[in-house]
Amino acid sequence: MDLLVADVVMPGMNGRELFDRVAPGHPELAVLYMSGYVDEVIGDDGVIDDGAEFIKKPFTVQGFADKVRQILDSR
């Protein structure tokens, strides 16, 4: 399984646009979005889908590792 980790806000495109570009060649691709912005605002703006995997910055190495493990174990 492949996992894309993408910031929601990036120069030139957002994390969702990056996922949309990469996903067609990787049907099993999972994605973990991250941002320092409030997750409710990001979801309301439609930048990421409701229910998408998300981690809020700042996060710890352990928190990140736990989130990645959760995503990989759920597939």
mmCIF file as gemmi writes it, N, C-alpha and C atoms, coordinates in Angstrom:
data_model
loop_
_atom_site.group_PDB
_atom_site.id
_atom_site.type_symbol
_atom_site.label_atom_id
_atom_site.label_alt_id
_atom_site.label_comp_id
_atom_site.label_asym_id
_atom_site.label_entity_id
_atom_site.label_seq_id
_atom_site.pdbx_PDB_ins_code
_atom_site.Cartn_x
_atom_site.Cartn_y
_atom_site.Cartn_z
_atom_site.occupancy
_atom_site.B_iso_or_equiv
_atom_site.pdbx_formal_charge
_atom_site.auth_seq_id
_atom_site.auth_asym_id
_atom_site.pdbx_PDB_model_num
ATOM 1 N N . MET Axp A 1 ? 0.824 -1.168 0 1 0 ? 1 A 1
ATOM 2 C CA . MET Axp A 1 ? 0 0 0 1 0 ? 1 A 1
ATOM 3 C C . MET Axp A 1 ? 0.876 1.241 0 1 0 ? 1 A 1
ATOM 4 N N . ASP Axp A 2 ? 0.406 2.252 -0.697 1 0 ? 2 A 1
ATOM 5 C CA . ASP Axp A 2 ? 1.103 3.531 -0.75 1 0 ? 2 A 1
ATOM 6 C C . ASP Axp A 2 ? 0.333 4.552 0.068 1 0 ? 2 A 1
ATOM 7 N N . LEU Axp A 3 ? 1.069 5.472 0.687 1 0 ? 3 A 1
ATOM 8 C CA . LEU Axp A 3 ? 0.468 6.536 1.473 1 0 ? 3 A 1
ATOM 9 C C . LEU Axp A 3 ? 1.084 7.857 1.055 1 0 ? 3 A 1
ATOM 10 N N . LEU Axp A 4 ? 0.238 8.778 0.629 1 0 ? 4 A 1
ATOM 11 C CA . LEU Axp A 4 ? 0.655 10.133 0.31 1 0 ? 4 A 1
ATOM 12 C C . LEU Axp A 4 ? 0.395 10.99 1.539 1 0 ? 4 A 1
ATOM 13 N N . VAL Axp A 5 ? 1.416 11.722 1.982 1 0 ? 5 A 1
ATOM 14 C CA . VAL Axp A 5 ? 1.265 12.673 3.078 1 0 ? 5 A 1
ATOM 15 C C . VAL Axp A 5 ? 1.432 14.052 2.454 1 0 ? 5 A 1
ATOM 16 N N . ALA Axp A 6 ? 0.376 14.873 2.576 1 0 ? 6 A 1
ATOM 17 C CA . ALA Axp A 6 ? 0.39 16.169 1.905 1 0 ? 6 A 1
ATOM 18 C C . ALA Axp A 6 ? -0.153 17.257 2.814 1 0 ? 6 A 1
ATOM 19 N N . ASP Axp A 7 ? 0.505 18.391 2.783 1 0 ? 7 A 1
ATOM 20 C CA . ASP Axp A 7 ? -0.027 19.548 3.483 1 0 ? 7 A 1
ATOM 21 C C . ASP Axp A 7 ? -1.254 20.021 2.704 1 0 ? 7 A 1
ATOM 22 N N . VAL Axp A 8 ? -2.216 20.56 3.399 1 0 ? 8 A 1
ATOM 23 C CA . VAL Axp A 8 ? -3.42 21.05 2.732 1 0 ? 8 A 1
ATOM 24 C C . VAL Axp A 8 ? -3.097 22.292 1.916 1 0 ? 8 A 1
ATOM 25 N N . VAL Axp A 9 ? -2.298 23.188 2.471 1 0 ? 9 A 1
ATOM 26 C CA . VAL Axp A 9 ? -1.972 24.447 1.796 1 0 ? 9 A 1
ATOM 27 C C . VAL Axp A 9 ? -0.518 24.383 1.336 1 0 ? 9 A 1
ATOM 28 N N . MET Axp A 10 ? -0.335 24.479 0.015 1 0 ? 10 A 1
ATOM 29 C CA . MET Axp A 10 ? 1.002 24.452 -0.57 1 0 ? 10 A 1
ATOM 30 C C . MET Axp A 10 ? 1.061 25.486 -1.687 1 0 ? 10 A 1
ATOM 31 N N . PRO Axp A 11 ? 2.249 25.926 -2.067 1 0 ? 11 A 1
ATOM 32 C CA . PRO Axp A 11 ? 2.346 26.869 -3.185 1 0 ? 11 A 1
ATOM 33 C C . PRO Axp A 11 ? 1.94 26.208 -4.492 1 0 ? 11 A 1
ATOM 34 N N . GLY Axp A 12 ? 1.07 26.837 -5.229 1 0 ? 12 A 1
ATOM 35 C CA . GLY Axp A 12 ? 0.715 26.355 -6.559 1 0 ? 12 A 1
ATOM 36 C C . GLY Axp A 12 ? -0.427 25.363 -6.62 1 0 ? 12 A 1
ATOM 37 N N . MET Axp A 13 ? -0.705 24.652 -5.549 1 0 ? 13 A 1
ATOM 38 C CA . MET Axp A 13 ? -1.812 23.702 -5.516 1 0 ? 13 A 1
ATOM 39 C C . MET Axp A 13 ? -2.069 23.331 -4.069 1 0 ? 13 A 1
ATOM 40 N N . ASN Axp A 14 ? -3.218 22.726 -3.83 1 0 ? 14 A 1
ATOM 41 C CA . ASN Axp A 14 ? -3.467 22.258 -2.464 1 0 ? 14 A 1
ATOM 42 C C . ASN Axp A 14 ? -3.271 20.743 -2.405 1 0 ? 14 A 1
ATOM 43 N N . GLY Axp A 15 ? -3.33 20.207 -1.216 1 0 ? 15 A 1
ATOM 44 C CA . GLY Axp A 15 ? -3.098 18.777 -1.035 1 0 ? 15 A 1
ATOM 45 C C . GLY Axp A 15 ? -4.079 17.914 -1.798 1 0 ? 15 A 1
ATOM 46 N N . ARG Axp A 16 ? -5.322 18.351 -1.892 1 0 ? 16 A 1
ATOM 47 C CA . ARG Axp A 16 ? -6.332 17.597 -2.637 1 0 ? 16 A 1
ATOM 48 C C . ARG Axp A 16 ? -5.982 17.54 -4.125 1 0 ? 16 A 1
ATOM 49 N N . GLU Axp A 17 ? -5.521 18.664 -4.658 1 0 ? 17 A 1
ATOM 50 C CA . GLU Axp A 17 ? -5.131 18.691 -6.073 1 0 ? 17 A 1
ATOM 51 C C . GLU Axp A 17 ? -3.943 17.759 -6.316 1 0 ? 17 A 1
ATOM 52 N N . LEU Axp A 18 ? -3 17.72 -5.393 1 0 ? 18 A 1
ATOM 53 C CA . LEU Axp A 18 ? -1.867 16.798 -5.519 1 0 ? 18 A 1
ATOM 54 C C . LEU Axp A 18 ? -2.357 15.358 -5.524 1 0 ? 18 A 1
ATOM 55 N N . PHE Axp A 19 ? -3.232 15.019 -4.579 1 0 ? 19 A 1
ATOM 56 C CA . PHE Axp A 19 ? -3.785 13.668 -4.535 1 0 ? 19 A 1
ATOM 57 C C . PHE Axp A 19 ? -4.501 13.334 -5.841 1 0 ? 19 A 1
ATOM 58 N N . ASP Axp A 20 ? -5.301 14.254 -6.349 1 0 ? 20 A 1
ATOM 59 C CA . ASP Axp A 20 ? -6.03 14.018 -7.603 1 0 ? 20 A 1
ATOM 60 C C . ASP Axp A 20 ? -5.084 13.775 -8.782 1 0 ? 20 A 1
ATOM 61 N N . ARG Axp A 21 ? -3.91 14.371 -8.759 1 0 ? 21 A 1
ATOM 62 C CA . ARG Axp A 21 ? -2.926 14.159 -9.834 1 0 ? 21 A 1
ATOM 63 C C . ARG Axp A 21 ? -2.228 12.809 -9.713 1 0 ? 21 A 1
ATOM 64 N N . VAL Axp A 22 ? -1.96 12.379 -8.485 1 0 ? 22 A 1
ATOM 65 C CA . VAL Axp A 22 ? -1.185 11.16 -8.254 1 0 ? 22 A 1
ATOM 66 C C . VAL Axp A 22 ? -2.063 9.911 -8.243 1 0 ? 22 A 1
ATOM 67 N N . ALA Axp A 23 ? -3.266 10.007 -7.724 1 0 ? 23 A 1
ATOM 68 C CA . ALA Axp A 23 ? -4.13 8.848 -7.488 1 0 ? 23 A 1
ATOM 69 C C . ALA Axp A 23 ? -4.456 8.006 -8.719 1 0 ? 23 A 1
ATOM 70 N N . PRO Axp A 24 ? -4.68 8.601 -9.893 1 0 ? 24 A 1
ATOM 71 C CA . PRO Axp A 24 ? -5.037 7.739 -11.039 1 0 ? 24 A 1
ATOM 72 C C . PRO Axp A 24 ? -4.028 6.633 -11.348 1 0 ? 24 A 1
ATOM 73 N N . GLY Axp A 25 ? -2.772 6.854 -11.088 1 0 ? 25 A 1
ATOM 74 C CA . GLY Axp A 25 ? -1.748 5.84 -11.332 1 0 ? 25 A 1
ATOM 75 C C . GLY Axp A 25 ? -1.514 4.913 -10.157 1 0 ? 25 A 1
ATOM 76 N N . HIS Axp A 26 ? -2.219 5.162 -9.063 1 0 ? 26 A 1
ATOM 77 C CA . HIS Axp A 26 ? -2.023 4.39 -7.828 1 0 ? 26 A 1
ATOM 78 C C . HIS Axp A 26 ? -3.375 4.115 -7.176 1 0 ? 26 A 1
ATOM 79 N N . PRO Axp A 27 ? -4.096 3.109 -7.653 1 0 ? 27 A 1
ATOM 80 C CA . PRO Axp A 27 ? -5.452 2.871 -7.162 1 0 ? 27 A 1
ATOM 81 C C . PRO Axp A 27 ? -5.555 2.536 -5.679 1 0 ? 27 A 1
ATOM 82 N N . GLU Axp A 28 ? -4.5 2.056 -5.071 1 0 ? 28 A 1
ATOM 83 C CA . GLU Axp A 28 ? -4.527 1.711 -3.646 1 0 ? 28 A 1
ATOM 84 C C . GLU Axp A 28 ? -4.012 2.851 -2.765 1 0 ? 28 A 1
ATOM 85 N N . LEU Axp A 29 ? -3.794 4.016 -3.351 1 0 ? 29 A 1
ATOM 86 C CA . LEU Axp A 29 ? -3.19 5.13 -2.64 1 0 ? 29 A 1
ATOM 87 C C . LEU Axp A 29 ? -4.117 5.678 -1.549 1 0 ? 29 A 1
ATOM 88 N N . ALA Axp A 30 ? -3.58 5.745 -0.343 1 0 ? 30 A 1
ATOM 89 C CA . ALA Axp A 30 ? -4.27 6.409 0.762 1 0 ? 30 A 1
ATOM 90 C C . ALA Axp A 30 ? -3.613 7.778 0.928 1 0 ? 30 A 1
ATOM 91 N N . VAL Axp A 31 ? -4.312 8.687 1.596 1 0 ? 31 A 1
ATOM 92 C CA . VAL Axp A 31 ? -3.764 10.024 1.781 1 0 ? 31 A 1
ATOM 93 C C . VAL Axp A 31 ? -3.988 10.484 3.216 1 0 ? 31 A 1
ATOM 94 N N . LEU Axp A 32 ? -2.974 11.151 3.744 1 0 ? 32 A 1
ATOM 95 C CA . LEU Axp A 32 ? -3.05 11.798 5.053 1 0 ? 32 A 1
ATOM 96 C C . LEU Axp A 32 ? -2.75 13.269 4.823 1 0 ? 32 A 1
ATOM 97 N N . TYR Axp A 33 ? -3.745 14.1 5.108 1 0 ? 33 A 1
ATOM 98 C CA . TYR Axp A 33 ? -3.563 15.535 4.981 1 0 ? 33 A 1
ATOM 99 C C . TYR Axp A 33 ? -3.121 16.096 6.32 1 0 ? 33 A 1
ATOM 100 N N . MET Axp A 34 ? -2.332 17.185 6.262 1 0 ? 34 A 1
ATOM 101 C CA . MET Axp A 34 ? -1.919 17.871 7.483 1 0 ? 34 A 1
ATOM 102 C C . MET Axp A 34 ? -2.049 19.37 7.264 1 0 ? 34 A 1
ATOM 103 N N . SER Axp A 35 ? -2.286 20.07 8.367 1 0 ? 35 A 1
ATOM 104 C CA . SER Axp A 35 ? -2.38 21.52 8.28 1 0 ? 35 A 1
ATOM 105 C C . SER Axp A 35 ? -2.342 22.125 9.668 1 0 ? 35 A 1
ATOM 106 N N . GLY Axp A 36 ? -1.929 23.36 9.721 1 0 ? 36 A 1
ATOM 107 C CA . GLY Axp A 36 ? -1.99 24.138 10.943 1 0 ? 36 A 1
ATOM 108 C C . GLY Axp A 36 ? -3.284 24.913 11.049 1 0 ? 36 A 1
ATOM 109 N N . TYR Axp A 37 ? -4.073 24.88 9.974 1 0 ? 37 A 1
ATOM 110 C CA . TYR Axp A 37 ? -5.369 25.549 9.985 1 0 ? 37 A 1
ATOM 111 C C . TYR Axp A 37 ? -6.381 24.692 10.721 1 0 ? 37 A 1
ATOM 112 N N . VAL Axp A 38 ? -7.429 25.312 11.199 1 0 ? 38 A 1
ATOM 113 C CA . VAL Axp A 38 ? -8.479 24.583 11.911 1 0 ? 38 A 1
ATOM 114 C C . VAL Axp A 38 ? -9.148 23.615 10.943 1 0 ? 38 A 1
ATOM 115 N N . ASP Axp A 39 ? -9.256 22.343 11.353 1 0 ? 39 A 1
ATOM 116 C CA . ASP Axp A 39 ? -9.772 21.32 10.442 1 0 ? 39 A 1
ATOM 117 C C . ASP Axp A 39 ? -11.217 21.571 10.017 1 0 ? 39 A 1
ATOM 118 N N . GLU Axp A 40 ? -12.043 22.196 10.863 1 0 ? 40 A 1
ATOM 119 C CA . GLU Axp A 40 ? -13.416 22.483 10.456 1 0 ? 40 A 1
ATOM 120 C C . GLU Axp A 40 ? -13.447 23.479 9.297 1 0 ? 40 A 1
ATOM 121 N N . VAL Axp A 41 ? -12.564 24.459 9.327 1 0 ? 41 A 1
ATOM 122 C CA . VAL Axp A 41 ? -12.509 25.462 8.257 1 0 ? 41 A 1
ATOM 123 C C . VAL Axp A 41 ? -12.077 24.808 6.955 1 0 ? 41 A 1
ATOM 124 N N . ILE Axp A 42 ? -11.103 23.949 7.022 1 0 ? 42 A 1
ATOM 125 C CA . ILE Axp A 42 ? -10.613 23.283 5.819 1 0 ? 42 A 1
ATOM 126 C C . ILE Axp A 42 ? -11.716 22.422 5.213 1 0 ? 42 A 1
ATOM 127 N N . GLY Axp A 43 ? -12.41 21.644 6.034 1 0 ? 43 A 1
ATOM 128 C CA . GLY Axp A 43 ? -13.494 20.8 5.541 1 0 ? 43 A 1
ATOM 129 C C . GLY Axp A 43 ? -14.634 21.612 4.97 1 0 ? 43 A 1
ATOM 130 N N . ASP Axp A 44 ? -14.982 22.725 5.625 1 0 ? 44 A 1
ATOM 131 C CA . ASP Axp A 44 ? -16.071 23.577 5.149 1 0 ? 44 A 1
ATOM 132 C C . ASP Axp A 44 ? -15.743 24.222 3.82 1 0 ? 44 A 1
ATOM 133 N N . ASP Axp A 45 ? -14.475 24.505 3.568 1 0 ? 45 A 1
ATOM 134 C CA . ASP Axp A 45 ? -14.069 25.128 2.311 1 0 ? 45 A 1
ATOM 135 C C . ASP Axp A 45 ? -13.965 24.116 1.175 1 0 ? 45 A 1
ATOM 136 N N . GLY Axp A 46 ? -14.132 22.842 1.472 1 0 ? 46 A 1
ATOM 137 C CA . GLY Axp A 46 ? -14.103 21.82 0.437 1 0 ? 46 A 1
ATOM 138 C C . GLY Axp A 46 ? -12.714 21.466 -0.05 1 0 ? 46 A 1
ATOM 139 N N . VAL Axp A 47 ? -11.685 21.855 0.691 1 0 ? 47 A 1
ATOM 140 C CA . VAL Axp A 47 ? -10.318 21.549 0.271 1 0 ? 47 A 1
ATOM 141 C C . VAL Axp A 47 ? -10.056 20.052 0.38 1 0 ? 47 A 1
ATOM 142 N N . ILE Axp A 48 ? -10.597 19.434 1.427 1 0 ? 48 A 1
ATOM 143 C CA . ILE Axp A 48 ? -10.5 17.98 1.559 1 0 ? 48 A 1
ATOM 144 C C . ILE Axp A 48 ? -11.896 17.422 1.816 1 0 ? 48 A 1
ATOM 145 N N . ASP Axp A 49 ? -12.08 16.165 1.492 1 0 ? 49 A 1
ATOM 146 C CA . ASP Axp A 49 ? -13.368 15.512 1.684 1 0 ? 49 A 1
ATOM 147 C C . ASP Axp A 49 ? -13.657 15.302 3.165 1 0 ? 49 A 1
ATOM 148 N N . ASP Axp A 50 ? -14.931 15.351 3.509 1 0 ? 50 A 1
ATOM 149 C CA . ASP Axp A 50 ? -15.324 14.972 4.856 1 0 ? 50 A 1
ATOM 150 C C . ASP Axp A 50 ? -14.904 13.526 5.091 1 0 ? 50 A 1
ATOM 151 N N . GLY Axp A 51 ? -14.369 13.251 6.249 1 0 ? 51 A 1
ATOM 152 C CA . GLY Axp A 51 ? -13.938 11.901 6.572 1 0 ? 51 A 1
ATOM 153 C C . GLY Axp A 51 ? -12.533 11.571 6.111 1 0 ? 51 A 1
ATOM 154 N N . ALA Axp A 52 ? -11.874 12.511 5.425 1 0 ? 52 A 1
ATOM 155 C CA . ALA Axp A 52 ? -10.497 12.273 4.988 1 0 ? 52 A 1
ATOM 156 C C . ALA Axp A 52 ? -9.595 12.197 6.213 1 0 ? 52 A 1
ATOM 157 N N . GLU Axp A 53 ? -8.536 11.438 6.11 1 0 ? 53 A 1
ATOM 158 C CA . GLU Axp A 53 ? -7.576 11.34 7.203 1 0 ? 53 A 1
ATOM 159 C C . GLU Axp A 53 ? -6.828 12.658 7.32 1 0 ? 53 A 1
ATOM 160 N N . PHE Axp A 54 ? -6.712 13.16 8.541 1 0 ? 54 A 1
ATOM 161 C CA . PHE Axp A 54 ? -6.171 14.489 8.774 1 0 ? 54 A 1
ATOM 162 C C . PHE Axp A 54 ? -5.429 14.519 10.105 1 0 ? 54 A 1
ATOM 163 N N . ILE Axp A 55 ? -4.313 15.239 10.126 1 0 ? 55 A 1
ATOM 164 C CA . ILE Axp A 55 ? -3.588 15.467 11.375 1 0 ? 55 A 1
ATOM 165 C C . ILE Axp A 55 ? -3.287 16.958 11.463 1 0 ? 55 A 1
ATOM 166 N N . LYS Axp A 56 ? -3.544 17.521 12.621 1 0 ? 56 A 1
ATOM 167 C CA . LYS Axp A 56 ? -3.363 18.951 12.833 1 0 ? 56 A 1
ATOM 168 C C . LYS Axp A 56 ? -1.942 19.243 13.311 1 0 ? 56 A 1
ATOM 169 N N . LYS Axp A 57 ? -1.322 20.255 12.709 1 0 ? 57 A 1
ATOM 170 C CA . LYS Axp A 57 ? -0.009 20.724 13.141 1 0 ? 57 A 1
ATOM 171 C C . LYS Axp A 57 ? -0.191 21.68 14.307 1 0 ? 57 A 1
ATOM 172 N N . PRO Axp A 58 ? 0.717 21.736 15.213 1 0 ? 58 A 1
ATOM 173 C CA . PRO Axp A 58 ? 1.902 20.877 15.288 1 0 ? 58 A 1
ATOM 174 C C . PRO Axp A 58 ? 1.525 19.514 15.85 1 0 ? 58 A 1
ATOM 175 N N . PHE Axp A 59 ? 2.273 18.503 15.445 1 0 ? 59 A 1
ATOM 176 C CA . PHE Axp A 59 ? 2.066 17.156 15.97 1 0 ? 59 A 1
ATOM 177 C C . PHE Axp A 59 ? 3.407 16.593 16.39 1 0 ? 59 A 1
ATOM 178 N N . THR Axp A 60 ? 3.362 15.598 17.235 1 0 ? 60 A 1
ATOM 179 C CA . THR Axp A 60 ? 4.592 14.946 17.686 1 0 ? 60 A 1
ATOM 180 C C . THR Axp A 60 ? 4.961 13.831 16.709 1 0 ? 60 A 1
ATOM 181 N N . VAL Axp A 61 ? 6.187 13.396 16.781 1 0 ? 61 A 1
ATOM 182 C CA . VAL Axp A 61 ? 6.618 12.261 15.961 1 0 ? 61 A 1
ATOM 183 C C . VAL Axp A 61 ? 5.764 11.04 16.302 1 0 ? 61 A 1
ATOM 184 N N . GLN Axp A 62 ? 5.518 10.825 17.588 1 0 ? 62 A 1
ATOM 185 C CA . GLN Axp A 62 ? 4.701 9.682 17.999 1 0 ? 62 A 1
ATOM 186 C C . GLN Axp A 62 ? 3.263 9.821 17.5 1 0 ? 62 A 1
ATOM 187 N N . GLY Axp A 63 ? 2.707 11.019 17.571 1 0 ? 63 A 1
ATOM 188 C CA . GLY Axp A 63 ? 1.35 11.245 17.076 1 0 ? 63 A 1
ATOM 189 C C . GLY Axp A 63 ? 1.257 10.98 15.584 1 0 ? 63 A 1
ATOM 190 N N . PHE Axp A 64 ? 2.276 11.407 14.831 1 0 ? 64 A 1
ATOM 191 C CA . PHE Axp A 64 ? 2.317 11.165 13.398 1 0 ? 64 A 1
ATOM 192 C C . PHE Axp A 64 ? 2.437 9.674 13.107 1 0 ? 64 A 1
ATOM 193 N N . ALA Axp A 65 ? 3.343 9.009 13.811 1 0 ? 65 A 1
ATOM 194 C CA . ALA Axp A 65 ? 3.532 7.568 13.614 1 0 ? 65 A 1
ATOM 195 C C . ALA Axp A 65 ? 2.255 6.796 13.941 1 0 ? 65 A 1
ATOM 196 N N . ASP Axp A 66 ? 1.572 7.187 15.006 1 0 ? 66 A 1
ATOM 197 C CA . ASP Axp A 66 ? 0.32 6.52 15.378 1 0 ? 66 A 1
ATOM 198 C C . ASP Axp A 66 ? -0.737 6.704 14.302 1 0 ? 66 A 1
ATOM 199 N N . LYS Axp A 67 ? -0.823 7.908 13.734 1 0 ? 67 A 1
ATOM 200 C CA . LYS Axp A 67 ? -1.816 8.185 12.693 1 0 ? 67 A 1
ATOM 201 C C . LYS Axp A 67 ? -1.514 7.38 11.435 1 0 ? 67 A 1
ATOM 202 N N . VAL Axp A 68 ? -0.256 7.335 11.047 1 0 ? 68 A 1
ATOM 203 C CA . VAL Axp A 68 ? 0.136 6.541 9.875 1 0 ? 68 A 1
ATOM 204 C C . VAL Axp A 68 ? -0.187 5.065 10.107 1 0 ? 68 A 1
ATOM 205 N N . ARG Axp A 69 ? 0.136 4.544 11.271 1 0 ? 69 A 1
ATOM 206 C CA . ARG Axp A 69 ? -0.135 3.148 11.595 1 0 ? 69 A 1
ATOM 207 C C . ARG Axp A 69 ? -1.641 2.876 11.528 1 0 ? 69 A 1
ATOM 208 N N . GLN Axp A 70 ? -2.442 3.806 12.073 1 0 ? 70 A 1
ATOM 209 C CA . GLN Axp A 70 ? -3.907 3.656 12.036 1 0 ? 70 A 1
ATOM 210 C C . GLN Axp A 70 ? -4.407 3.556 10.6 1 0 ? 70 A 1
ATOM 211 N N . ILE Axp A 71 ? -3.902 4.406 9.729 1 0 ? 71 A 1
ATOM 212 C CA . ILE Axp A 71 ? -4.329 4.4 8.326 1 0 ? 71 A 1
ATOM 213 C C . ILE Axp A 71 ? -3.92 3.096 7.651 1 0 ? 71 A 1
ATOM 214 N N . LEU Axp A 72 ? -2.679 2.694 7.838 1 0 ? 72 A 1
ATOM 215 C CA . LEU Axp A 72 ? -2.187 1.472 7.186 1 0 ? 72 A 1
ATOM 216 C C . LEU Axp A 72 ? -2.917 0.229 7.714 1 0 ? 72 A 1
ATOM 217 N N . ASP Axp A 73 ? -3.194 0.196 9.007 1 0 ? 73 A 1
ATOM 218 C CA . ASP Axp A 73 ? -3.893 -0.972 9.588 1 0 ? 73 A 1
ATOM 219 C C . ASP Axp A 73 ? -5.355 -1.056 9.15 1 0 ? 73 A 1
ATOM 220 N N . SER Axp A 74 ? -5.931 0.075 8.772 1 0 ? 74 A 1
ATOM 221 C CA . SER Axp A 74 ? -7.344 0.082 8.383 1 0 ? 74 A 1
ATOM 222 C C . SER Axp A 74 ? -7.55 -0.373 6.94 1 0 ? 74 A 1
ATOM 223 N N . ARG Axp A 75 ? -6.485 -0.571 6.209 1 0 ? 75 A 1
ATOM 224 C CA . ARG Axp A 75 ? -6.614 -0.948 4.788 1 0 ? 75 A 1
ATOM 225 C C . ARG Axp A 75 ? -6.382 -2.417 4.583 1 0 ? 75 A 1
